[in-house]
């Protein structure tokens, strides 16, 4: 499966962005999808994930209550709504697909990765 992340950009602190992860290739509904982010000089970190059916989600503590992951399997797309963004959340955001279909936090568990989209939050 091929993944294309989009929706990044420049936003002021406290603002919102919605990222999209569009999939092509194999049936998207077979895969769990996760979002990760990587800031310059830092390791890639887990943000959130959603299972194949969309009825289970998991969030990093740092984003709970502000970020929401959702999916539309008919459109082969997963969304990440990010509200009240903080400058320290400036990073490249990646989506990834996992054949296991369940929510997981480790990057090594994901089989396919998109190219990433830059999110910059100004103070």
N, CA, C and O atoms as a GROMACS GRO file, in nm:
protein
  492
    1UNK      N    1   0.084  -0.118   0.000
    1UNK     CA    2   0.000   0.000   0.000
    1UNK      C    3   0.088   0.124   0.000
    1UNK      O    4   0.192   0.127   0.066
    2UNK      N    5   0.047   0.225  -0.074
    2UNK     CA    6   0.121   0.351  -0.081
    2UNK      C    7   0.045   0.456  -0.001
    2UNK      O    8  -0.078   0.465  -0.009
    3UNK      N    9   0.119   0.535   0.075
    3UNK     CA   10   0.059   0.636   0.161
    3UNK      C   11   0.107   0.775   0.121
    3UNK      O   12   0.224   0.794   0.088
    4UNK      N   13   0.016   0.870   0.124
    4UNK     CA   14   0.048   1.008   0.091
    4UNK      C   15  -0.007   1.097   0.201
    4UNK      O   16  -0.128   1.111   0.215
    5UNK      N   17   0.083   1.157   0.278
    5UNK     CA   18   0.042   1.250   0.384
    5UNK      C   19   0.036   1.391   0.328
    5UNK      O   20   0.119   1.431   0.246
    6UNK      N   21  -0.062   1.467   0.374
    6UNK     CA   22  -0.077   1.605   0.330
    6UNK      C   23  -0.146   1.686   0.439
    6UNK      O   24  -0.195   1.632   0.538
    7UNK      N   25  -0.149   1.817   0.418
    7UNK     CA   26  -0.220   1.904   0.510
    7UNK      C   27  -0.133   1.983   0.605
    7UNK      O   28  -0.183   2.066   0.682
    8UNK      N   29  -0.004   1.959   0.601
    8UNK     CA   30   0.086   2.035   0.686
    8UNK      C   31   0.096   2.180   0.643
    8UNK      O   32   0.046   2.219   0.538
    9UNK      N   33   0.161   2.259   0.727
    9UNK     CA   34   0.178   2.398   0.695
    9UNK      C   35   0.226   2.476   0.815
    9UNK      O   36   0.271   2.419   0.914
   10UNK      N   37   0.215   2.607   0.805
   10UNK     CA   38   0.258   2.698   0.911
   10UNK      C   39   0.134   2.749   0.983
   10UNK      O   40   0.039   2.797   0.922
   11UNK      N   41   0.137   2.738   1.115
   11UNK     CA   42   0.023   2.782   1.195
   11UNK      C   43   0.076   2.846   1.322
   11UNK      O   44   0.183   2.809   1.372
   12UNK      N   45   0.003   2.940   1.375
   12UNK     CA   46   0.042   3.003   1.501
   12UNK      C   47   0.007   2.912   1.618
   12UNK      O   48  -0.082   2.828   1.609
   13UNK      N   49   0.078   2.931   1.727
   13UNK     CA   50   0.048   2.856   1.848
   13UNK      C   51  -0.098   2.876   1.886
   13UNK      O   52  -0.152   2.986   1.882
   14UNK      N   53  -0.162   2.764   1.923
   14UNK     CA   54  -0.304   2.768   1.953
   14UNK      C   55  -0.393   2.740   1.834
   14UNK      O   56  -0.514   2.722   1.849
   15UNK      N   57  -0.334   2.736   1.717
   15UNK     CA   58  -0.411   2.712   1.596
   15UNK      C   59  -0.435   2.565   1.570
   15UNK      O   60  -0.398   2.479   1.649
   16UNK      N   61  -0.497   2.538   1.456
   16UNK     CA   62  -0.536   2.402   1.420
   16UNK      C   63  -0.493   2.368   1.278
   16UNK      O   64  -0.480   2.454   1.191
   17UNK      N   65  -0.471   2.241   1.257
   17UNK     CA   66  -0.446   2.186   1.124
   17UNK      C   67  -0.513   2.049   1.116
   17UNK      O   68  -0.530   1.981   1.217
   18UNK      N   69  -0.550   2.009   0.996
   18UNK     CA   70  -0.597   1.874   0.974
   18UNK      C   71  -0.508   1.806   0.871
   18UNK      O   72  -0.499   1.851   0.757
   19UNK      N   73  -0.445   1.701   0.912
   19UNK     CA   74  -0.362   1.622   0.822
   19UNK      C   75  -0.445   1.509   0.762
   19UNK      O   76  -0.538   1.458   0.824
   20UNK      N   77  -0.408   1.472   0.642
   20UNK     CA   78  -0.472   1.359   0.575
   20UNK      C   79  -0.367   1.257   0.534
   20UNK      O   80  -0.254   1.294   0.501
   21UNK      N   81  -0.404   1.133   0.537
   21UNK     CA   82  -0.318   1.024   0.491
   21UNK      C   83  -0.401   0.944   0.392
   21UNK      O   84  -0.491   0.869   0.432
   22UNK      N   85  -0.370   0.959   0.265
   22UNK     CA   86  -0.445   0.890   0.161
   22UNK      C   87  -0.370   0.765   0.119
   22UNK      O   88  -0.248   0.768   0.100
   23UNK      N   89  -0.442   0.656   0.104
   23UNK     CA   90  -0.380   0.528   0.071
   23UNK      C   91  -0.425   0.481  -0.066
   23UNK      O   92  -0.537   0.508  -0.109
   24UNK      N   93  -0.336   0.411  -0.132
   24UNK     CA   94  -0.369   0.347  -0.258
   24UNK      C   95  -0.303   0.210  -0.259
   24UNK      O   96  -0.208   0.185  -0.185
   25UNK      N   97  -0.354   0.123  -0.343
   25UNK     CA   98  -0.298  -0.012  -0.349
   25UNK      C   99  -0.394  -0.112  -0.287
   25UNK      O  100  -0.509  -0.122  -0.330
   26UNK      N  101  -0.350  -0.184  -0.190
   26UNK     CA  102  -0.430  -0.288  -0.127
   26UNK      C  103  -0.543  -0.227  -0.046
   26UNK      O  104  -0.537  -0.109  -0.010
   27UNK      N  105  -0.648  -0.306  -0.015
   27UNK     CA  106  -0.762  -0.253   0.062
   27UNK      C  107  -0.717  -0.187   0.191
   27UNK      O  108  -0.658  -0.251   0.278
   28UNK      N  109  -0.745  -0.062   0.201
   28UNK     CA  110  -0.700   0.018   0.314
   28UNK      C  111  -0.762  -0.027   0.444
   28UNK      O  112  -0.700  -0.013   0.550
   29UNK      N  113  -0.882  -0.081   0.439
   29UNK     CA  114  -0.953  -0.121   0.560
   29UNK      C  115  -0.887  -0.238   0.631
   29UNK      O  116  -0.926  -0.273   0.743
   30UNK      N  117  -0.788  -0.301   0.568
   30UNK     CA  118  -0.716  -0.410   0.633
   30UNK      C  119  -0.610  -0.361   0.731
   30UNK      O  120  -0.560  -0.440   0.812
   31UNK      N  121  -0.577  -0.234   0.727
   31UNK     CA  122  -0.462  -0.183   0.800
   31UNK      C  123  -0.500  -0.089   0.913
   31UNK      O  124  -0.592  -0.008   0.901
   32UNK      N  125  -0.428  -0.101   1.023
   32UNK     CA  126  -0.427   0.006   1.121
   32UNK      C  127  -0.337   0.117   1.067
   32UNK      O  128  -0.247   0.092   0.987
   33UNK      N  129  -0.362   0.238   1.112
   33UNK     CA  130  -0.281   0.351   1.068
   33UNK      C  131  -0.235   0.430   1.190
   33UNK      O  132  -0.312   0.456   1.283
   34UNK      N  133  -0.111   0.467   1.186
   34UNK     CA  134  -0.056   0.548   1.293
   34UNK      C  135   0.002   0.677   1.239
   34UNK      O  136   0.040   0.686   1.122
   35UNK      N  137   0.008   0.776   1.325
   35UNK     CA  138   0.079   0.901   1.296
   35UNK      C  139   0.198   0.912   1.391
   35UNK      O  140   0.186   0.886   1.510
   36UNK      N  141   0.309   0.949   1.335
   36UNK     CA  142   0.431   0.972   1.410
   36UNK      C  143   0.485   1.109   1.370
   36UNK      O  144   0.446   1.164   1.267
   37UNK      N  145   0.572   1.163   1.451
   37UNK     CA  146   0.635   1.290   1.415
   37UNK      C  147   0.782   1.287   1.454
   37UNK      O  148   0.823   1.216   1.546
   38UNK      N  149   0.858   1.366   1.381
   38UNK     CA  150   1.001   1.373   1.406
   38UNK      C  151   1.048   1.517   1.391
   38UNK      O  152   1.037   1.576   1.283
   39UNK      N  153   1.098   1.570   1.499
   39UNK     CA  154   1.155   1.705   1.499
   39UNK      C  155   1.304   1.695   1.469
   39UNK      O  156   1.365   1.590   1.491
   40UNK      N  157   1.364   1.803   1.420
   40UNK     CA  158   1.508   1.800   1.390
   40UNK      C  159   1.590   1.760   1.512
   40UNK      O  160   1.573   1.814   1.621
   41UNK      N  161   1.679   1.664   1.491
   41UNK     CA  162   1.766   1.621   1.599
   41UNK      C  163   1.702   1.531   1.702
   41UNK      O  164   1.765   1.496   1.802
   42UNK      N  165   1.577   1.494   1.679
   42UNK     CA  166   1.507   1.408   1.775
   42UNK      C  167   1.463   1.280   1.709
   42UNK      O  168   1.456   1.269   1.587
   43UNK      N  169   1.432   1.182   1.793
   43UNK     CA  170   1.383   1.055   1.741
   43UNK      C  171   1.237   1.068   1.698
   43UNK      O  172   1.164   1.156   1.745
   44UNK      N  173   1.198   0.979   1.609
   44UNK     CA  174   1.058   0.974   1.568
   44UNK      C  175   0.975   0.928   1.687
   44UNK      O  176   1.011   0.833   1.757
   45UNK      N  177   0.862   0.996   1.709
   45UNK     CA  178   0.779   0.961   1.824
   45UNK      C  179   0.636   0.934   1.781
   45UNK      O  180   0.585   0.991   1.685
   46UNK      N  181   0.574   0.845   1.855
   46UNK     CA  182   0.435   0.809   1.832
   46UNK      C  183   0.343   0.925   1.870
   46UNK      O  184   0.365   0.994   1.969
   47UNK      N  185   0.241   0.946   1.787
   47UNK     CA  186   0.141   1.048   1.815
   47UNK      C  187   0.006   0.982   1.844
   47UNK      O  188  -0.055   1.005   1.948
   48UNK      N  189  -0.040   0.901   1.748
   48UNK     CA  190  -0.172   0.839   1.762
   48UNK      C  191  -0.185   0.725   1.664
   48UNK      O  192  -0.109   0.717   1.567
   49UNK      N  193  -0.281   0.637   1.688
   49UNK     CA  194  -0.309   0.530   1.593
   49UNK      C  195  -0.457   0.493   1.600
   49UNK      O  196  -0.526   0.522   1.697
   50UNK      N  197  -0.502   0.428   1.494
   50UNK     CA  198  -0.641   0.385   1.484
   50UNK      C  199  -0.643   0.246   1.423
   50UNK      O  200  -0.565   0.216   1.332
   51UNK      N  201  -0.733   0.161   1.472
   51UNK     CA  202  -0.734   0.024   1.420
   51UNK      C  203  -0.805   0.017   1.286
   51UNK      O  204  -0.855   0.119   1.236
   52UNK      N  205  -0.810  -0.100   1.227
   52UNK     CA  206  -0.860  -0.112   1.091
   52UNK      C  207  -1.006  -0.072   1.078
   52UNK      O  208  -1.045  -0.016   0.976
   53UNK      N  209  -1.085  -0.099   1.177
   53UNK     CA  210  -1.228  -0.067   1.168
   53UNK      C  211  -1.261   0.073   1.217
   53UNK      O  212  -1.371   0.124   1.192
   54UNK      N  213  -1.168   0.135   1.285
   54UNK     CA  214  -1.189   0.271   1.332
   54UNK      C  215  -1.257   0.283   1.467
   54UNK      O  216  -1.291   0.394   1.509
   55UNK      N  217  -1.276   0.173   1.535
   55UNK     CA  218  -1.346   0.179   1.663
   55UNK      C  219  -1.252   0.177   1.784
   55UNK      O  220  -1.298   0.179   1.898
   56UNK      N  221  -1.122   0.174   1.758
   56UNK     CA  222  -1.025   0.184   1.867
   56UNK      C  223  -0.915   0.281   1.827
   56UNK      O  224  -0.864   0.278   1.715
   57UNK      N  225  -0.880   0.366   1.921
   57UNK     CA  226  -0.774   0.463   1.899
   57UNK      C  227  -0.681   0.466   2.020
   57UNK      O  228  -0.715   0.419   2.128
   58UNK      N  229  -0.565   0.523   1.998
   58UNK     CA  230  -0.466   0.538   2.105
   58UNK      C  231  -0.395   0.671   2.081
   58UNK      O  232  -0.368   0.708   1.967
   59UNK      N  233  -0.364   0.741   2.189
   59UNK     CA  234  -0.299   0.871   2.177
   59UNK      C  235  -0.182   0.880   2.274
   59UNK      O  236  -0.187   0.828   2.386
   60UNK      N  237  -0.078   0.946   2.230
   60UNK     CA  238   0.028   0.984   2.323
   60UNK      C  239  -0.030   1.080   2.426
   60UNK      O  240  -0.118   1.159   2.396
   61UNK      N  241   0.019   1.072   2.547
   61UNK     CA  242  -0.033   1.157   2.654
   61UNK      C  243  -0.025   1.305   2.618
   61UNK      O  244  -0.111   1.384   2.656
   62UNK      N  245   0.079   1.342   2.546
   62UNK     CA  246   0.103   1.482   2.516
   62UNK      C  247  -0.003   1.542   2.423
   62UNK      O  248  -0.015   1.665   2.415
   63UNK      N  249  -0.078   1.459   2.353
   63UNK     CA  250  -0.175   1.511   2.256
   63UNK      C  251  -0.319   1.479   2.293
   63UNK      O  252  -0.412   1.525   2.226
   64UNK      N  253  -0.339   1.402   2.398
   64UNK     CA  254  -0.475   1.366   2.438
   64UNK      C  255  -0.559   1.490   2.464
   64UNK      O  256  -0.515   1.584   2.530
   65UNK      N  257  -0.680   1.488   2.412
   65UNK     CA  258  -0.770   1.600   2.432
   65UNK      C  259  -0.754   1.711   2.330
   65UNK      O  260  -0.840   1.799   2.320
   66UNK      N  261  -0.646   1.707   2.253
   66UNK     CA  262  -0.623   1.810   2.150
   66UNK      C  263  -0.623   1.753   2.010
   66UNK      O  264  -0.665   1.821   1.916
   67UNK      N  265  -0.577   1.631   1.993
   67UNK     CA  266  -0.569   1.568   1.862
   67UNK      C  267  -0.677   1.460   1.852
   67UNK      O  268  -0.711   1.394   1.950
   68UNK      N  269  -0.728   1.443   1.730
   68UNK     CA  270  -0.827   1.339   1.705
   68UNK      C  271  -0.794   1.269   1.574
   68UNK      O  272  -0.777   1.332   1.470
   69UNK      N  273  -0.784   1.137   1.581
   69UNK     CA  274  -0.762   1.058   1.461
   69UNK      C  275  -0.894   0.996   1.419
   69UNK      O  276  -0.974   0.956   1.504
   70UNK      N  277  -0.916   0.987   1.290
   70UNK     CA  278  -1.037   0.926   1.237
   70UNK      C  279  -1.005   0.868   1.100
   70UNK      O  280  -0.901   0.898   1.042
   71UNK      N  281  -1.094   0.785   1.050
   71UNK     CA  282  -1.071   0.727   0.919
   71UNK      C  283  -1.201   0.713   0.843
   71UNK      O  284  -1.309   0.696   0.901
   72UNK      N  285  -1.187   0.720   0.712
   72UNK     CA  286  -1.298   0.696   0.621
   72UNK      C  287  -1.249   0.589   0.524
   72UNK      O  288  -1.182   0.620   0.425
   73UNK      N  289  -1.283   0.466   0.552
   73UNK     CA  290  -1.232   0.357   0.467
   73UNK      C  291  -1.288   0.362   0.326
   73UNK      O  292  -1.224   0.314   0.232
   74UNK      N  293  -1.405   0.419   0.310
   74UNK     CA  294  -1.461   0.433   0.175
   74UNK      C  295  -1.377   0.527   0.089
   74UNK      O  296  -1.371   0.514  -0.033
   75UNK      N  297  -1.312   0.622   0.156
   75UNK     CA  298  -1.226   0.717   0.085
   75UNK      C  299  -1.078   0.682   0.098
   75UNK      O  300  -0.992   0.755   0.048
   76UNK      N  301  -1.049   0.570   0.164
   76UNK     CA  302  -0.908   0.528   0.182
   76UNK      C  303  -0.824   0.638   0.246
   76UNK      O  304  -0.711   0.662   0.205
   77UNK      N  305  -0.880   0.703   0.345
   77UNK     CA  306  -0.812   0.817   0.405
   77UNK      C  307  -0.825   0.814   0.557
   77UNK      O  308  -0.930   0.782   0.612
   78UNK      N  309  -0.716   0.850   0.621
   78UNK     CA  310  -0.713   0.871   0.766
   78UNK      C  311  -0.683   1.018   0.790
   78UNK      O  312  -0.602   1.078   0.720
   79UNK      N  313  -0.749   1.073   0.890
   79UNK     CA  314  -0.734   1.215   0.922
   79UNK      C  315  -0.674   1.233   1.061
   79UNK      O  316  -0.695   1.151   1.151
   80UNK      N  317  -0.602   1.340   1.076
   80UNK     CA  318  -0.552   1.379   1.209
   80UNK      C  319  -0.587   1.525   1.229
   80UNK      O  320  -0.527   1.614   1.169
   81UNK      N  321  -0.686   1.548   1.314
   81UNK     CA  322  -0.725   1.685   1.350
   81UNK      C  323  -0.640   1.727   1.469
   81UNK      O  324  -0.642   1.663   1.574
   82UNK      N  325  -0.567   1.835   1.452
   82UNK     CA  326  -0.479   1.884   1.557
   82UNK      C  327  -0.523   2.023   1.600
   82UNK      O  328  -0.524   2.116   1.520
   83UNK      N  329  -0.560   2.036   1.725
   83UNK     CA  330  -0.606   2.163   1.780
   83UNK      C  331  -0.511   2.211   1.888
   83UNK      O  332  -0.437   2.133   1.948
   84UNK      N  333  -0.514   2.341   1.912
   84UNK     CA  334  -0.431   2.402   2.016
   84UNK      C  335  -0.285   2.360   2.002
   84UNK      O  336  -0.223   2.313   2.098
   85UNK      N  337  -0.232   2.376   1.884
   85UNK     CA  338  -0.095   2.334   1.856
   85UNK      C  339   0.007   2.418   1.932
   85UNK      O  340  -0.016   2.536   1.959
   86UNK      N  341   0.117   2.355   1.965
   86UNK     CA  342   0.223   2.419   2.043
   86UNK      C  343   0.350   2.427   1.959
   86UNK      O  344   0.371   2.342   1.872
   87UNK      N  345   0.435   2.526   1.983
   87UNK     CA  346   0.558   2.538   1.905
   87UNK      C  347   0.646   2.413   1.911
   87UNK      O  348   0.712   2.379   1.813
   88UNK      N  349   0.648   2.346   2.023
   88UNK     CA  350   0.731   2.226   2.036
   88UNK      C  351   0.679   2.108   1.955
   88UNK      O  352   0.743   2.003   1.949
   89UNK      N  353   0.563   2.125   1.893
   89UNK     CA  354   0.509   2.021   1.807
   89UNK      C  355   0.548   2.040   1.660
   89UNK      O  356   0.500   1.969   1.572
   90UNK      N  357   0.632   2.136   1.636
   90UNK     CA  358   0.689   2.152   1.503
   90UNK      C  359   0.770   2.028   1.468
   90UNK      O  360   0.862   1.989   1.540
   91UNK      N  361   0.735   1.967   1.356
   91UNK     CA  362   0.800   1.841   1.317
   91UNK      C  363   0.749   1.800   1.180
   91UNK      O  364   0.656   1.859   1.126
   92UNK      N  365   0.812   1.700   1.125
   92UNK     CA  366   0.757   1.631   1.009
   92UNK      C  367   0.666   1.520   1.061
   92UNK      O  368   0.707   1.439   1.144
   93UNK      N  369   0.544   1.519   1.013
   93UNK     CA  370   0.445   1.421   1.055
   93UNK      C  371   0.433   1.313   0.949
   93UNK      O  372   0.414   1.342   0.831
   94UNK      N  373   0.443   1.190   0.993
   94UNK     CA  374   0.436   1.074   0.904
   94UNK      C  375   0.316   0.988   0.938
   94UNK      O  376   0.281   0.970   1.054
   95UNK      N  377   0.252   0.934   0.834
   95UNK     CA  378   0.154   0.831   0.858
   95UNK      C  379   0.213   0.697   0.816
   95UNK      O  380   0.300   0.689   0.729
   96UNK      N  381   0.164   0.592   0.880
   96UNK     CA  382   0.216   0.459   0.856
   96UNK      C  383   0.103   0.358   0.868
   96UNK      O  384   0.007   0.380   0.941
   97UNK      N  385   0.114   0.248   0.795
   97UNK     CA  386   0.012   0.145   0.795
   97UNK      C  387   0.068   0.015   0.850
   97UNK      O  388   0.182  -0.022   0.824
   98UNK      N  389  -0.014  -0.053   0.925
   98UNK     CA  390   0.027  -0.176   0.994
   98UNK      C  391  -0.067  -0.290   0.953
   98UNK      O  392  -0.188  -0.280   0.972
   99UNK      N  393  -0.012  -0.396   0.898
   99UNK     CA  394  -0.094  -0.508   0.851
   99UNK      C  395  -0.164  -0.581   0.965
   99UNK      O  396  -0.264  -0.650   0.942
  100UNK      N  397  -0.114  -0.566   1.086
  100UNK     CA  398  -0.177  -0.634   1.199
  100UNK      C  399  -0.317  -0.579   1.226
  100UNK      O  400  -0.403  -0.650   1.279
  101UNK      N  401  -0.339  -0.453   1.188
  101UNK     CA  402  -0.473  -0.397   1.199
  101UNK      C  403  -0.514  -0.346   1.336
  101UNK      O  404  -0.628  -0.303   1.355
  102UNK      N  405  -0.422  -0.351   1.433
  102UNK     CA  406  -0.455  -0.309   1.569
  102UNK      C  407  -0.370  -0.187   1.606
  102UNK      O  408  -0.269  -0.159   1.542
  103UNK      N  409  -0.414  -0.116   1.709
  103UNK     CA  410  -0.340   0.004   1.750
  103UNK      C  411  -0.209  -0.038   1.814
  103UNK      O  412  -0.206  -0.125   1.901
  104UNK      N  413  -0.102   0.023   1.769
  104UNK     CA  414   0.031  -0.005   1.825
  104UNK      C  415   0.112   0.123   1.824
  104UNK      O  416   0.086   0.215   1.747
  105UNK      N  417   0.212   0.129   1.912
  105UNK     CA  418   0.288   0.252   1.932
  105UNK      C  419   0.431   0.249   1.877
  105UNK      O  420   0.494   0.353   1.864
  106UNK      N  421   0.479   0.132   1.846
  106UNK     CA  422   0.619   0.124   1.804
  106UNK      C  423   0.631   0.139   1.653
  106UNK      O  424   0.562   0.072   1.576
  107UNK      N  425   0.719   0.227   1.611
  107UNK     CA  426   0.738   0.251   1.468
  107UNK      C  427   0.780   0.123   1.395
  107UNK      O  428   0.742   0.102   1.280
  108UNK      N  429   0.856   0.039   1.463
  108UNK     CA  430   0.906  -0.082   1.397
  108UNK      C  431   0.794  -0.180   1.362
  108UNK      O  432   0.814  -0.270   1.280
  109UNK      N  433   0.678  -0.163   1.420
  109UNK     CA  434   0.565  -0.253   1.394
  109UNK      C  435   0.489  -0.216   1.267
  109UNK      O  436   0.407  -0.295   1.220
  110UNK      N  437   0.517  -0.099   1.212
  110UNK     CA  438   0.445  -0.052   1.095
  110UNK      C  439   0.517  -0.093   0.968
  110UNK      O  440   0.640  -0.090   0.960
  111UNK      N  441   0.439  -0.132   0.867
  111UNK     CA  442   0.495  -0.192   0.746
  111UNK      C  443   0.516  -0.093   0.633
  111UNK      O  444   0.606  -0.111   0.551
  112UNK      N  445   0.434   0.008   0.626
  112UNK     CA  446   0.439   0.103   0.515
  112UNK      C  447   0.437   0.246   0.571
  112UNK      O  448   0.369   0.275   0.669
  113UNK      N  449   0.513   0.333   0.505
  113UNK     CA  450   0.525   0.471   0.551
  113UNK      C  451   0.502   0.567   0.437
  113UNK      O  452   0.539   0.542   0.322
  114UNK      N  453   0.438   0.679   0.472
  114UNK     CA  454   0.427   0.789   0.378
  114UNK      C  455   0.550   0.876   0.383
  114UNK      O  456   0.643   0.849   0.460
  115UNK      N  457   0.552   0.979   0.303
  115UNK     CA  458   0.671   1.062   0.288
  115UNK      C  459   0.681   1.173   0.393
  115UNK      O  460   0.786   1.235   0.406
  116UNK      N  461   0.575   1.198   0.466
  116UNK     CA  462   0.578   1.301   0.569
  116UNK      C  463   0.529   1.436   0.520
  116UNK      O  464   0.540   1.469   0.402
  117UNK      N  465   0.475   1.512   0.613
  117UNK     CA  466   0.431   1.648   0.582
  117UNK      C  467   0.478   1.739   0.696
  117UNK      O  468   0.465   1.703   0.813
  118UNK      N  469   0.530   1.854   0.661
  118UNK     CA  470   0.589   1.945   0.760
  118UNK      C  471   0.481   2.026   0.830
  118UNK      O  472   0.395   2.086   0.767
  119UNK      N  473   0.488   2.026   0.961
  119UNK     CA  474   0.403   2.111   1.044
  119UNK      C  475   0.493   2.205   1.121
  119UNK      O  476   0.582   2.161   1.193
  120UNK      N  477   0.470   2.334   1.105
  120UNK     CA  478   0.548   2.435   1.176
  120UNK      C  479   0.454   2.521   1.258
  120UNK      O  480   0.360   2.581   1.205
  121UNK      N  481   0.480   2.527   1.388
  121UNK     CA  482   0.396   2.604   1.478
  121UNK      C  483   0.480   2.721   1.531
  121UNK      O  484   0.580   2.701   1.599
  122UNK      N  485   0.437   2.840   1.498
  122UNK     CA  486   0.512   2.958   1.541
  122UNK      C  487   0.460   3.009   1.675
  122UNK      O  488   0.343   2.994   1.709
  123UNK      N  489   0.551   3.069   1.750
  123UNK     CA  490   0.512   3.118   1.884
  123UNK      C  491   0.467   3.262   1.878
  123UNK      O  492   0.431   3.319   1.981
   0.00000   0.00000   0.00000
